[in-house]
Amino acid sequence: MKKLKILILLLSFSINAQISNNSNNIQRFKLDIEISKIKYEGNLYLAVYNNAIDFNSRDRSNDRVYYGIKENVKTGNHIIEIELNKGIYALKIYIDKNYNNKFDFNIFGLPKEQYGFSNDAINLFGPPDFEKALIKLNINKKIKINLR
């Protein structure tokens, strides 16, 4: 009976050590994002998504965003450095030039503020699909997003 208790105790330590090692093996990589062609200053909103369902959703809530940044920017180019787990991601960006915390459209439904997507992905009507904007982060990367 005593040997069984020792064996169970050793087994539980082994399982805990394995779980701890697996959680420490999560690889993180640096993603440098150059945002270019900023025409006016304002608040830059960057949303990083890690799945197609959230990226493609029309739900604008922050609950769907995997990682988000809000920064004040000037005209020209702007660089953001973030660190993410190894994985697949897609990015959406817009510049809120009137500081109303939303992406504005004109009466015809066309954007009034600058925007962009990873891979400079575009779609004829509305934002591109996740697959068009997808980037694989398995090494440190530098990407460039040209705003429209």
C-alpha positions in Angstrom: 0.0 0.0 0.0 2.8 2.4 0.8 4.5 1.7 -2.5 1.2 2.5 -4.3 1.0 5.8 -2.5 4.5 6.7 -3.5 3.9 5.6 -7.1 0.7 7.8 -7.3 2.6 10.7 -5.8 5.5 10.4 -8.3 3.0 10.1 -11.1 1.2 13.3 -10.1 4.6 15.1 -9.9 5.5 13.9 -13.3 2.1 15.0 -14.8 2.4 18.4 -13.2 6.0 18.8 -14.5 4.8 17.9 -18.0 1.9 20.4 -17.9 4.3 23.1 -16.7 6.8 22.3 -19.5 4.1 22.4 -22.1 2.9 25.9 -21.0 6.5 27.2 -21.0 7.0 26.0 -24.6 4.6 28.6 -26.1 6.6 30.3 -28.7 6.3 34.1 -29.0 7.5 36.2 -32.0 7.9 39.9 -32.7 5.7 41.5 -35.3 6.8 44.9 -36.6 4.0 46.7 -38.4 4.8 49.6 -40.6 1.7 51.7 -41.4 2.4 54.0 -44.3 0.6 56.8 -46.2 -1.0 58.3 -43.1 -2.7 61.4 -44.6 -3.9 63.0 -41.4 -3.3 62.7 -37.7 -5.7 61.0 -35.4 -6.2 57.9 -33.3 -4.9 54.7 -35.0 -6.9 51.6 -34.1 -5.2 48.3 -34.8 -7.2 45.1 -34.3 -5.5 41.7 -34.4 -7.7 38.6 -35.0 -6.7 35.0 -34.7 -9.6 33.4 -36.4 -11.9 33.8 -39.4 -15.1 33.9 -37.5 -14.2 37.0 -35.5 -12.4 38.7 -38.4 -15.3 38.2 -40.8 -18.0 39.1 -38.3 -20.0 42.3 -38.7 -20.0 42.6 -34.9 -17.8 45.6 -34.1 -17.4 44.9 -30.4 -14.0 44.6 -28.8 -14.8 41.1 -27.6 -13.9 39.6 -30.9 -10.4 41.3 -31.1 -7.5 39.1 -30.0 -5.2 42.0 -29.4 -5.9 45.7 -29.9 -4.0 48.9 -29.9 -5.1 52.6 -29.9 -2.3 55.2 -30.5 -2.3 58.8 -31.6 -0.4 59.2 -34.9 0.9 62.0 -37.1 1.0 62.1 -40.9 3.5 59.9 -42.7 4.6 56.5 -41.5 4.1 54.9 -38.1 5.7 51.7 -36.7 4.1 49.4 -34.1 6.0 46.5 -32.5 4.0 43.8 -30.8 4.7 40.3 -29.6 2.3 37.4 -30.2 2.2 33.7 -29.8 3.0 31.5 -32.8 -0.1 31.3 -34.9 -2.1 32.8 -37.7 -3.5 36.3 -37.6 -5.2 39.0 -39.7 -5.1 42.8 -39.0 -7.5 45.6 -39.5 -6.4 49.3 -39.1 -8.2 52.6 -39.3 -7.3 56.2 -38.5 -10.0 58.0 -36.5 -9.3 61.6 -37.8 -12.2 63.2 -35.9 -11.6 61.4 -32.6 -15.2 60.1 -32.3 -14.0 56.5 -31.6 -15.7 55.0 -34.6 -15.0 54.2 -38.3 -17.1 56.7 -40.3 -18.8 56.3 -43.6 -20.4 58.8 -46.0 -24.0 58.7 -47.1 -23.1 56.2 -49.9 -21.5 53.8 -47.4 -17.9 54.6 -48.5 -15.3 55.1 -45.8 -14.5 58.7 -44.8 -11.4 57.6 -42.8 -8.2 55.8 -43.8 -8.1 52.1 -43.3 -6.0 49.0 -44.2 -5.6 45.3 -43.7 -2.6 42.9 -43.4 -1.3 41.8 -46.8 -2.8 45.0 -48.1 -5.8 42.7 -48.8 -8.8 44.3 -50.5 -12.3 43.3 -51.4 -14.7 44.9 -53.9 -17.4 45.5 -51.3 -16.5 45.5 -47.6 -13.5 44.1 -45.8 -11.6 41.2 -47.2 -11.9 37.7 -45.9 -9.6 36.4 -43.2 -7.8 34.2 -45.7 -6.8 37.2 -47.8 -5.4 39.1 -44.8 -3.9 36.1 -43.1 -0.3 36.1 -41.9 1.5 33.2 -40.4 3.6 34.2 -37.4 6.3 31.5 -36.9 9.3 33.7 -37.0 9.9 37.4 -36.2 8.3 39.3 -39.0 8.1 42.8 -40.5 5.0 43.7 -42.5 3.9 46.9 -44.2 0.3 48.1 -44.5 -0.5 50.9 -46.9 -3.6 52.8 -45.9 -6.3 53.7 -48.3 
